[in-house]
Amino acid sequence: FFNSLRLSVQCGEVSLAKAIHASLIKLLLEQDTRFGNPLISAYLKLGHVADAYKIFYGLSSPNVVSFTSLISGLAKLGREEEAIELFFRMRSEGIVPNEHSFVAILTACIRLLELELGFQIHALIVKMGCVDSVFVTNALMGLYGKFSFCLDYLLKLFDELPHKDTVSWNTVISSVVNEFEYEKAFELFRDMKRDNGFTVDYFTISTLLTACTGCFVLMEGRAVHAHAIRIGLGANLSVNNALIGFYTKCGRVKDVVALLERMPVMDIITLTEIIIAYMEFGYVDLAVEIFDKMPEKNSVSYNALLAGYCKNGKAMEALGLFVKLLEEGLVLTEFTLTSVVNACGLIMEAKLSEQIHGFVMKFGLGSNDCIEAALLDMLTRCGRMADAEKMFYRWPTDRDDSIIWTSMICGYARSGKPEHAILLFHQSQSEATVVPDEIALTSVLGVCGTLGFHEMGKQIHSYALKTGFSSDLGVANSMVSMYFKCCNMSNAIKAFNKMPSHDIVSWNGLIAGHLLHRQGDEALAVWSSMEKASIKPDAITFVLIISAYRYTNLNLVDSCRKLFLSMKTIYNIEPTSEHYASLVSVLGYWGFLEEAEETINNMPFQPKVSVWRALLDSCRIRLNTTIGKRVAKHILAMEPQDPATYILVSNLYSSSGRWHNSELVREDMREKGFRKHPSRSWIIHQNKVHSFYVRDKSHPREKDIYSGLEILILECLKAGYVPDTSFVLHEVEEHQKKDFLFYHSAKLAATYGLLTTPAGQPVRIVKNILTCGDCHSFLKYVSVVTRREIFLRDASGFHHFLNGQCSCKDYW
């Protein structure tokens, strides 16, 4: 009887169980608990609850085993409420629960997350003296492990348990890992190893590898891996799957490949982990190849590929995969929709974002926190800031909102509204609603750099130091960039030197910072340090280093040419239009205009307009209108609607004294209705951004500013300043042109800075576009008549005006 019943369960043969049941009825034994209880258990294991109930209710006097078998089976089959109801019925009938009864009811509590009932069961366990049972305590720890605030109860139970088994250790280790207390997990593991009575199994190893992944401790993970091999778990599938995830997070591509080569067997989880690993390392084609060869796929596999596409910027491929997923009728999860929304954000098309937004809302997951946060981020990336603001201000106060605050701050920063980003960050701090994470800090530091908001940047730096975020690579890189953009070279270099580790972004940021201050020799010194440290440069590094030769004290064009040629031969990096533009700019700056033009004509591919613009700008600096006219024709043919081209050509003529030609170009602009990008200059005063446009009268201290500027103009005219009206774009009389010229944004900002900055301190101005020649000349005279230092950052970099001279040597 018992052997046949076991066989029916092992083989899933319900017919055999029913035959045994029929035999019992014939023998009048179906009411006997000795035979009825095993049959109840068998039916439940076979998933036939109705038959189990029939046996149970047919028993003459069900005992604790009868009740426990049914409670346990119901709890495992997702009918937890029935299990709980049956437990209370057992108690009401005076049947005393045993250890197995407690394990069964606690299983139901775990599945339903019924903590209150769990507390009551715990009290009953203590009262009945079952607290020393390892099985019961393991179940109790399993329940408490589901609630972060119950971790202390769990640890107390574990410490007081007189006899522990492997399950006890696994439960406590996995619980502390779930609460991110990784060091505690390693400590418990060491205790477990010291006690030879316990066997470490695959679950222990997998859990510890999760801890190693969470805190990126490579050496600890390697030690766990070595221990797994020593105890014979080197070929275990679950362990190897966990190891793939661990080595992927640690960026150890060679270890992942070595692991895959040794794995005797793989399953769908393995293949999915491989897809995640390849996507993490940027091997998109290999990931797709693995996906295509998978014998079976599920929604997790699709999601892994989908997320990988997004991570590697393959947004169109992600959307294509999503369409395929829909066509095959696979289950759409929260993760799927979040990835699709992220992909749409990468494409940055408003129309497409509207379609995706509508699909998500129709699908019914629009109120999901993760998806809503992704939708908000998508809206900011697609330029739909008004819609983003509506969603942001409708966000319920009782839901976690740290992600959406971060998204909104980043959105304002991306959409050219840095002041809004700063104000929102201040609001989040004053209301104490959000604890900024590394993404928010990186974004705000970027905004501080853009605005030149030095004081705010220093405050963010202090906050990052206090919270430990200063060791985050992204935050540290942003900090270095912020200090450079705020004209604090010493703090920028200090921040770089204090970084615990550097990546290529760090080194590129250091070089870019020196270039921003026109320090070519210092940038080349950084390049030399990179080479000595065997740091592998990328394409951006070469754009920066080639550009550095424009700002060196000596003519090093020969070295620049050699470096450009070495890109392909030594570093295996194909030069792009950006590299050619940098080279042309260097050649033009040092007077090799014919060679620069020849370089463009001999390019192996069609040059972008940026390459011709670099040469046109050099023609302006070197006053060469002959080559400049030829270059201008190329640019106008490529981008006839871009006003920047006309301004460059006009500046070329005016700088070489050909005023009539310059005016003809400006007239052509006016006839075609072109307008240059509005010039804006600003100063930070008392932690507020004070912005100025041409002839701006919106500032509260407008009268003081204009009165002060009139005095300043008179003093500068006396000192030799001659207004250059060629920089006025409006078709007006000559005397009116001077009126327009005198109230350019940079002049207004400089005047406000002089009025508000204490004597002896430098005035710091930021401008959104290149400074016009007249403002540049004016500020040199201002530095003489006021005996003040003036720092101006424009689109070309920093200008340091002192005693009538500028650090750019009038080449910008």
Secondary structure, 3 states (H helix, E strand, C coil): CHHHHHHHHHHCCHHHHHHHHHHHHHCCCCCCHHHHHHHHHHHHHCCCHHHHHHHHHHCCCCCHHHHHHHHHHHHHCCCHHHHHHHHHHHHHCCCCCCHHHHHHHHHHHHHHCCHHHHHHHHHHHHHCCCCCCHHHHHHHHHHHCCCHHHHHHHHHHHHHCCCCCHHHHHHHHHHHHHCCCHHHHHHHHHHHHHCCCCCCCHHHHHHHHHHHHHHCCHHHHHHHHHHHHHCCCCCCHHHHHHHHHHHHHCCCHHHHHHHHHHCCCCCHHHHHHHHHHHHHCCCHHHHHHHHHHCCCCCHHHHHHHHHHHHHCCCHHHHHHHHHHHHHCCCCCCHHHHHHHHHHHHHHCCHHHHHHHHHHHHHHCCCCCHHHHHHHHHHHHHCCCHHHHHHHHHHCCCCCCCHHHHHHHHHHHHHCCCHHHHHHHHHHHHHCCCCCCCHHHHHHHHHHHHHHCCHHHHHHHHHHHHHHCHHHCHHHHHHHHHHHHHCCCHHHHHHHHHHCCCCCHHHHHHHHHHHHHCCCHHHHHHHHHHHHHCCCCCCHHHHHHHHHHHHHCCCCCHHHHHHHHHHHHHCCCCCCCHHHHHHHHHHHHHCCCHHHHHHHHHCCCCCCCHHHHHHHHHHHHHCCCHHHHHHHHHHHHHHCCCCHHHHHHHHHHHHHCCCHHHHHHHHHHHHHCCCCCCCCCEEEEECCEEEEECCCCCCCCCHHHHHHHHHHHHHHHHHHCCCCCHHHCCCCCCHHHHHHHHHCCHHHHHHHHHHHHCCCCCCEEEEECCCCCHHHHHHHHHHHHHCCCCEEEEECCEEEEEECCEECCCCCC
